[in-house]
Amino acid sequence: MPDRPEVTAVEIARLAGVGRAAVSNWRRRHPDFPQPAGGTDTSPTFRLDEVEHWLRSQGKIAELPLLERVRQQLETLRDPDGHPAAPLIAAGALLLQLHRDPAGWQALREEPDTRLATALPRLLQHTAQTALGPDGAALLALPRLAGATYLDLVRMLERLAAEHGPTGAYEHLLARHVEAAARPSAATPPEAAALLAELAAPADAGGAPHTVLDPACGLGALLLAAGPGADRRGQDLDPVHTALALLRLALHTPPGTPGPLALDLRPGDSLRADAHPGLAADAVLCQPPYNERDWGHDELQYDSRWPGGLVPPRGESELAWVLHCLAHTRPGGLAALLLPPTVASRRAGRRIRAELVRSGALRAVVALPAGTAPPYGVPLHLWLLRGPRPGDDFRRVLLLDAAAAHPAAEGGRDRVDWPALHRTVLDTWRAFDAAARTGAPLPADRPGVHRAAPALDLLDDETDLSPARHLPAAAPDGGAAALHHLQARLAELLAGPADPAAALPAVSDTPSPAAAPLVTVGELARAGALEVHSSGQGVLPAASGDGPPGIPVLTDQDLLTGAAPTATAPAGGTPLTTRPGDVLVPALGGGTARVVRAGDPLDGVALGPRLHLLRPDPAQLDPDFLAGVLRATGSARRASSYASTTTRLDVRRVELPRVPPERQRALGAAFRRIADFEAALDRAAALGRSLAQGLTDGLTAGGLTER
């Protein structure tokens, strides 16, 4: 273990806000760059203090962020053979002290280091035991983790807590840990956790269930969403994550709450060694580990949790977790689980699924859009189960395709419309659940989105519970009237292109008197007639939590398809933005060049990946003339490279006829009419496809009849 913090080349790049290649260049070009202090030949590490001094002397960094200092200090204190997050327990214990008993810390902080190193572990242990009880304090194992070597960390944590508050400081540290090495159960995002908690909150209990259990609690996101008013129980296979989750929940509890807090988190394998036997919780919230083969299939053949002796197959670990959660749900209580979509359809699990439907335990399956929870590229399912109780109507199962109602835009996680998704899922579930419990009318089915399916309809040879399979296609919005409107709009759009003589410029095959000399875009740029900007990799979409959304970012695919920008620029910074008169060209060719007009969707957007922006001086070069030449087949062919299967346009090599401005404007007007003609055809084709699909869906679903 190094006695001082060390950083890798990747971490140096992050500190300086550059790419890793820049750090490699610094090492080669600057003989005074710090020498490696550890690591390997292929992945060396450098002393943080030396790197920080060098970066500051070179003007590449003003001050190392405090959060980064704390993170590096935690890394220094980690046992190389131990858990990577173990030092976070000691950090969390000190933050808990500052949260619950700041006076105790103030009385001790001025003591000499020798006394502080001895007294601090006892103070932290006393505060942890007061807040968490003897079992919770023992889980933290504080005497082993706190001592004289942690004094630098202690003082940095005190400053970090002063900036963000003890709770905020701990959340920042956990977020860094999750970024470095997260597993699904440890990283349920707060929006998804809030959805499960709201679904499980009974209306007659003031919004929070009395007892909440998460048998795969990870870092405690689902228990945190349940709120401090609940009696929260949890278990996790990873003892360090269990301790971190316990500290997290304690830090989110108001500091004046008397201890011991209603928190009972224990390490261990929930399926093989249940830490809460006999517990019947009001709500069980869980995002279990996925695709586990070694979950205890052989040892648990005769377990009482399996209904009717139906043992989940070895490859159906998720169904074992479903049955475990159901076994811990009181009659009338709710279990909510985030599961992969294949659990609803895999043939091996059909008997278990059928039993859940037949018994009335399974109440709803909700298909969520991709990006709601890790793994973010997979559109997960949300299963809702109730502990069966007499009097409830279990003859129907709610199937809700929230992914169809609120599809995530490109970008996944940061593109989920969480408020709309919450409203759709909560409103639909509550109406359905109230009908089952009270006999109120069922919510009307919404084709393509949700349906209260009869349980008997699901009990076939496959018992496939995928919502999309059982939902009739949505009829066209507005029915026949809307389709008539589409037909009229299509007729309007086709009126112009149907008469090319009126839509296109008149031409003849009379050759020009003399061929005009040619000039390249590069030569025009050097002469000041236009500016050329190329985005390279461009800007990246803003990440969640980076602050207010930035301006829209146009990508090459947006330009090629004519779609509106979907990504946004990161908050802060000054990306290059378009303005009227600019000409946009994709770097990979495609015969596309578009002129930015005032007020159109391309005006004021940031230049995204793989795009060229040409900004002509209108007194010297007409934008429509420039765009028309760029769209010409010969211009693109002569200026493109063909070194691989991808054609890349070198825009500076494109040749233009050298003609006077008045001739440019005449040609530009003709080019613009051609571009408008092509755009009208594209709009008509898109509208025609929508009309054809709407007619097909309406006739198939029975919402329309032919005349």
C-alpha positions, -999 to 999 in steps of 0.1 A, spaced: 0 0 0 15 34 -10 21 59 18 9 87 -4 -19 90 -30 -10 78 -65 -29 84 -97 -29 67 -131 -26 84 -165 -64 83 -169 -69 100 -136 -43 127 -145 -62 133 -177 -95 137 -158 -78 162 -134 -65 183 -162 -96 180 -184 -78 165 -213 -76 131 -231 -52 103 -221 -32 109 -253 -23 144 -240 -8 129 -208 13 105 -229 26 135 -249 35 153 -217 55 124 -205 75 123 -238 79 160 -243 86 173 -208 116 158 -190 104 173 -157 71 153 -158 69 132 -126 84 97 -129 63 66 -122 61 57 -85 43 23 -89 20 3 -110 33 -16 -140 51 -7 -172 18 -6 -192 -2 11 -164 22 32 -143 10 53 -113 24 87 -102 25 104 -69 -5 128 -67 14 156 -50 41 156 -77 15 155 -105 -5 183 -89 27 205 -85 37 199 -122 2 206 -135 0 238 -115 35 249 -127 25 243 -163 -8 263 -159 -29 232 -166 -47 232 -133 -53 258 -107 -64 237 -77 -71 200 -73 -108 197 -64 -114 187 -28 -136 158 -38 -108 144 -59 -83 148 -30 -106 128 -7 -111 101 -34 -74 98 -38 -68 97 -1 -93 69 2 -76 50 -26 -43 53 -7 -58 39 25 -73 9 7 -58 -26 12 -47 -38 -23 -62 -72 -14 -93 -59 2 -126 -45 -10 -122 -13 -31 -149 5 -11 -138 -5 24 -123 29 33 -157 45 25 -170 29 57 -146 49 78 -154 81 58 -191 74 63 -187 69 100 -170 103 104 -197 120 83 -223 103 104 -206 118 135 -207 153 119 -244 147 110 -257 134 144 -232 148 169 -212 177 156 -206 190 191 -188 158 200 -164 162 171 -158 199 179 -148 190 214 -122 165 201 -109 181 169 -85 206 186 -67 178 205 -31 168 195 -29 142 168 -17 115 192 -48 119 214 -71 124 184 -59 92 168 -67 73 200 -100 90 209 -115 93 174 -123 56 170 -140 55 203 -161 86 195 -171 72 161 -180 38 177 -201 55 203 -221 75 178 -225 45 155 -238 24 183 -262 51 195 -276 55 160 -275 20 147 -275 -2 177 -248 -28 187 -254 -50 156 -252 -21 132 -221 -7 148 -204 -41 147 -212 -43 109 -190 -12 104 -160 -27 121 -147 8 129 -118 1 153 -100 -17 125 -106 11 100 -101 43 120 -67 55 134 -38 78 131 -33 71 94 -68 85 87 -62 120 102 -55 136 68 -86 121 55 -106 132 85 -97 169 80 -104 167 43 -138 151 50 -146 179 75 -140 205 47 -160 184 22 -189 182 47 -187 220 52 -192 224 14 -219 199 8 -232 188 42 -224 154 56 -252 137 36 -243 154 3 -206 146 8 -213 109 13 -235 108 -18 -207 123 -38 -183 97 -26 -208 68 -33 -214 82 -68 -176 81 -75 -175 45 -63 -205 35 -85 -188 51 -115 -157 31 -109 -173 -3 -103 -210 -7 -101 -232 -37 -102 -269 -35 -109 -282 -40 -74 -258 -13 -61 -267 13 -86 -305 15 -90 -310 52 -100 -331 74 -77 -359 79 -103 -365 42 -107 -362 37 -69 -388 64 -63 -412 48 -88 -410 14 -69 -414 31 -35 -444 51 -47 -461 20 -61 -456 2 -27 -469 31 -6 -504 24 6 -528 53 5 -540 46 41 -505 47 57 -496 83 51 -475 75 20 -449 52 35 -452 14 43 -447 5 79 -421 -23 71 -400 -24 39 -376 -51 29 -350 -52 2 -333 -86 1 -306 -75 -24 -302 -40 -11 -268 -31 -26 -261 6 -17 -296 10 -3 -312 30 -31 -346 13 -28 -347 15 10 -337 51 8 -366 59 -15 -390 43 10 -383 72 33 -372 76 70 -407 69 83 -405 32 74 -390 4 93 -364 -6 68 -348 -41 65 -323 -53 41 -297 -79 32 -269 -80 7 -243 -106 -2 -215 -80 -1 -208 -70 36 -191 -38 26 -220 -26 5 -243 -36 33 -223 -13 57 -223 15 32 -260 12 27 -266 13 65 -245 45 68 -263 60 38 -298 55 53 -286 68 87 -272 99 70 -305 106 53 -324 103 86 -330 137 103 -302 143 128 -326 148 157 -342 113 153 -335 93 185 -316 61 181 -314 33 175 -329 40 141 -354 17 125 -327 1 103 -319 -35 101 -294 -44 73 -274 -76 74 -248 -92 51 -254 -126 36 -269 -147 9 -307 -140 10 -317 -172 -9 -294 -196 10 -293 -179 44 -322 -156 49 -314 -130 75 -350 -121 81 -369 -154 85 -405 -151 92 -407 -114 83 -439 -104 65 -433 -69 52 -458 -44 40 -436 -39 9 -407 -57 -6 -387 -37 -31 -359 -54 -51 -337 -53 -81 -320 -87 -78 -289 -99 -95 -295 -113 -129 -285 -145 -147 -270 -162 -118 -264 -200 -122 -251 -206 -87 -280 -193 -67 -286 -224 -46 -307 -246 -68 -294 -279 -55 -295 -269 -18 -330 -255 -19 -349 -283 -35 -374 -286 -6 -376 -250 4 -410 -237 17 -408 -206 -5 -415 -227 -37 -453 -229 -43 -466 -264 -46 -430 -278 -47 -423 -260 -80 -385 -254 -77 -373 -226 -100 -351 -241 -128 -313 -235 -124 -314 -209 -152 -343 -190 -136 -326 -173 -107 -348 -142 -111 -379 -163 -105 -363 -176 -73 -359 -140 -62 -396 -133 -71 -407 -162 -49 -384 -152 -21 -399 -116 -22 -434 -129 -23 -427 -152 7 -418 -121 27 -449 -101 17 -478 -100 41 -513 -106 28 -523 -75 9 -487 -62 9 -469 -54 -23 -437 -68 -39 -421 -47 -67 -392 -61 -86 -371 -48 -116 -364 -78 -138 -349 -85 -173 -377 -88 -200 -367 -125 -207 -381 -136 -173 -416 -130 -187 -411 -153 -217 -384 -179 -211 -398 -214 -216 -381 -229 -186 -400 -206 -162 -435 -210 -176 -448 -233 -148 -437 -208 -121 -452 -179 -140 -485 -199 -145 -486 -206 -107 -481 -169 -99 -510 -160 -123 -532 -188 -111 -528 -180 -74 -535 -143 -80 -501 -132 -66 -489 -116 -99 -509 -84 -103 -491 -65 -130 -462 -66 -155 -450 -32 -167 -426 -29 -196 -403 1 -190 -383 20 -216 -345 13 -220 -325 36 -197 -346 33 -166 -321 12 -146 -289 -8 -152 -282 -25 -175 -293 8 -193 -294 -7 -228 -321 -32 -218 -359 -22 -215 -365 -38 -181 -398 -52 -167 -414 -42 -134 -433 -70 -117 -459 -62 -91 -472 -89 -68 -496 -89 -38 -497 -113 -9 -531 -129 -17 -559 -121 8 -596 -130 9 -620 -107 -10 -596 -94 -36 -604 -99 -73 -575 -117 -88 -592 -127 -121 -572 -101 -142 -536 -91 -146 -526 -56 -156 -502 -55 -186 -488 -21 -192 -463 -12 -220 -449 20 -206 -421 18 -231 -446 22 -259 -463 52 -242 -430 69 -233 -401 56 -254 -367 68 -244 -351 90 -270 -316 83 -283 -292 86 -254 -309 61 -232 -307 69 -195 -307 107 -198 -336 107 -222 -363 90 -201 -392 113 -194 -394 104 -158 -424 126 -147 -446 113 -176 -435 77 -169 -443 81 -132 -477 94 -140 -486 67 -165 -474 38 -143 -488 51 -110 -522 63 -123 -528 31 -143 -517 8 -115 -537 26 -88 -569 26 -108 -564 -12 -115 -555 -20 -80 -584 -1 -65 -608 -20 -87 -593 -53 -76 -596 -44 -39 -628 -25 -38 -648 -37 -68 -647 -3 -85 -648 -3 -123 -616 -14 -141 -597 13 -160 -606 13 -197 -581 -6 -218 -559 16 -239 -548 -2 -271 -511 -4 -275 -505 8 -239 -523 -12 -212 -549 -39 -207 -565 -57 -178 -561 -92 -192 -581 -121 -179 -559 -145 -161 -572 -174 -180 -561 -158 -213 -525 -159 -201 -525 -196 -190 -515 -212 -223 -486 -234 -232 -461 -206 -229 -476 -182 -203 -457 -154 -219 -463 -123 -198 -446 -98 -221 -471 -69 -222 -466 -62 -259 -477 -97 -268 -511 -93 -253 -519 -57 -262 -539 -49 -294 -523 -24 -317 -531 12 -310 -557 26 -334 -546 58 -352 -550 88 -329 -583 105 -339 -596 76 -359 -610 80 -393 -612 118 -390 -574 120 -384 -567 97 -414 -589 119 -436 -568 149 -424 -536 130 -433 -550 123 -468 -558 159 -473 -524 170 -461 -507 145 -484 -527 158 -514 -515 193 -506 -478 182 -504 -481 163 -536 -496 192 -555 -462 209 -560 -440 179 -567 -467 164 -590 -459 192 -615 -421 194 -618 -424 221 -645 -438 244 -618 -417 232 -589 -382 230 -606 -361 256 -625 -364 256 -663 -332 244 -680 -320 237 -715 -291 216 -728 -274 246 -743 -238 246 -729 -223 275 -712 -203 299 -734 -171 291 -716 -162 269 -686 -156 290 -655 -123 286 -637 -124 265 -605 -114 274 -570 -113 251 -539 -131 257 -507 -97 258 -490 -85 286 -513 -117 306 -506 -111 301 -468 -76 314 -471 -89 344 -491 -114 352 -464 -145 344 -485 -157 318 -459 -148 301 -427 -145 263 -424 -152 245 -391 -150 208 -386 -163 191 -355 -142 160 -354 -157 140 -325 -179 169 -317 -195 176 -284 -211 149 -262 -247 149 -249 -251 162 -213 -249 136 -186 -276 133 -159 -269 157 -130 -245 180 -149 -267 210 -144 -293 226 -166 -296 212 -201 -274 227 -227 -283 238 -262 -294 212 -289 -266 193 -307 -269 184 -343 -253 151 -354 -245 139 -389 -274 114 -387 -298 142 -378 -286 161 -409 -289 131 -432 -324 121 -420 -337 157 -416 -346 150 -379 -345 176 -352 -315 175 -329 -320 150 -300 -288 154 -279 -278 184 -258 -244 200 -252 -230 196 -217 -237 225 -193 -209 251 -194 -184 255 -222 -189 274 -254 -196 250 -283 -198 263 -319 -234 271 -328 -250 276 -362 -265 309 -375 -285 318 -406 -264 315 -438 -242 287 -426 -239 256 -448 -238 222 -430 -222 191 -446 -217 156 -431 -180 146 -430 -188 111 -443 -204 124 -475 -238 114 -485 -245 141 -511 -262 163 -484 -256 200 -478 -282 222 -460 -284 260 -456 -294 272 -422 -324 296 -424 -335 320 -397 -359 303 -373 -356 267 -387 -346 238 -365 -310 241 -376 -307 277 -364 -287 281 -331 -278 245 -326 -243 232 -316 -221 215 -341 -221 178 -333 -200 148 -344 -187 143 -379 -200 176 -394 -185 204 -414 -198 240 -410 -190 265 -438 -197 301 -430 -195 321 -463 -193 359 -465 -226 367 -483 -209 396 -501 -185 372 -517 -202 338 -518 -239 329 -520 -248 302 -494 -273 284 -517 -248 284 -545 -222 269 -522 -247 242 -509 -258 233 -545 -222 227 -556 -215 206 -525 -245 184 -533 -232 178 -569 -221 142 -575 -188 152 -592 -178 177 -564 -182 151 -537 -165 123 -557 -134 144 -565 -130 156 -529 -136 123 -511 -111 97 -499 -117 60 -504 -90 44 -482 -116 22 -465 -152 11 -468 -162 46 -455 -161 76 -479 -149 107 -461 -153 141 -476 -123 165 -475 -145 196 -477 -115 219 -484 -108 201 -516 -143 207 -531 -140 228 -562 -165 256 -571 -168 275 -603 -154 310 -599 -184 331 -611 -195 367 -601 -219 372 -572 -249 379 -594 -244 346 -613 -240 328 -579 -273 342 -567 -291 331 -599 -276 296 -596 -283 296 -558 -320 303 -564 -322 274 -588 -304 251 -564 -328 262 -536 -358 253 -557 -343 219 -564 -336 214 -526 -372 225 -518 -385 200 -543 -365 172 -528 -376 181 -493 -413 181 -503 -409 147 -517 -393 135 -485 -422 150 -464 -448 135 -487 -431 100 -485 -430 102 -447 -466 113 -445 -476 86 -470 -460 59 -448 -478 72 -417 -511 72 -436 -506 37 -449 -496 23 -415 -526 41 -398 -550 26 -423 -535 -9 -419 -536 -7 -381 -571 7 -379 -586 -20 -402 -567 -48 -384 -577 -36 -349 -614 -32 -360 -615 5 -353 -621 13 -389 -642 -3 -416 -638 -1 -454 -664 15 -476 
